[in-house]
Amino acid sequence: MEVFGLAKLEGQLKNGGRKPELFLNAMVFFLDEDQLGVVEDALSFALGCVDGKTQAARKASCLTLITECYIEQQKNKKEG
């Protein structure tokens, strides 16, 4: 899907009468081959730890879980 198509979709979601806390936020990353491999490996490990109705929802949950773990690790480094 083109970037313009995503922007149009985002506008439709915001105007769709949904509650604000249900809005979806899009993030786009451009990765080289090595980065893609690392991200795919991390997601594959985390997929068994999350629930979601769709593949996209499960990947979003995985990314959130991985990020939370990283943040916690950094906090522990600063404290220790």
C-alpha positions in Angstrom: 0.0 0.0 0.0 1.3 3.4 -0.8 2.1 6.0 1.8 -0.7 8.1 0.5 -3.1 5.2 0.9 -2.0 4.8 4.5 -2.5 8.5 5.2 -6.0 8.3 3.7 -6.8 5.2 5.8 -5.5 6.9 9.0 -7.9 9.8 8.3 -10.8 7.5 7.7 -10.1 5.7 11.0 -10.0 9.0 12.9 -13.2 10.2 11.4 -15.0 6.8 11.8 -16.7 7.7 15.1 -14.5 5.5 17.2 -13.5 6.3 20.7 -10.1 8.1 20.8 -8.4 5.3 22.8 -9.2 2.8 19.9 -7.3 4.8 17.2 -4.5 2.9 15.5 -1.1 4.5 15.1 1.0 3.6 12.1 4.8 3.2 12.3 6.9 2.5 9.2 10.5 1.2 9.3 12.9 0.8 6.4 15.4 -1.9 7.3 18.4 -3.3 5.6 18.8 -7.1 5.3 20.7 -7.5 8.5 18.3 -5.4 10.5 15.4 -7.2 9.0 16.8 -10.5 10.1 17.3 -9.4 13.7 13.8 -8.0 13.9 12.3 -11.1 12.4 14.2 -13.3 14.8 13.1 -11.2 17.8 9.5 -11.3 16.6 9.6 -15.0 16.1 10.8 -15.6 19.6 8.2 -13.3 21.1 5.2 -14.5 19.1 4.6 -17.4 21.5 4.3 -15.0 24.4 1.5 -12.8 23.1 -2.1 -13.0 22.0 -3.9 -11.2 19.2 -6.6 -11.8 16.7 -4.5 -10.9 13.7 -0.9 -11.3 12.7 -0.5 -7.6 12.8 -1.9 -7.4 16.3 0.4 -10.2 17.5 3.4 -8.5 15.9 2.5 -5.2 17.6 2.2 -7.0 20.9 5.6 -8.6 20.3 7.2 -5.3 19.5 5.7 -3.8 22.6 6.9 -6.7 24.8 10.4 -6.5 23.4 10.5 -2.7 23.9 9.2 -3.0 27.5 11.9 -5.6 28.2 14.6 -3.3 26.8 13.4 -0.4 28.8 13.4 -2.4 32.0 16.9 -3.7 31.3 18.1 -0.1 30.8 16.5 1.0 34.0 18.2 -1.9 35.9 21.6 -0.9 34.4 21.1 2.7 35.7 20.1 1.5 39.2 22.9 -1.1 39.4 
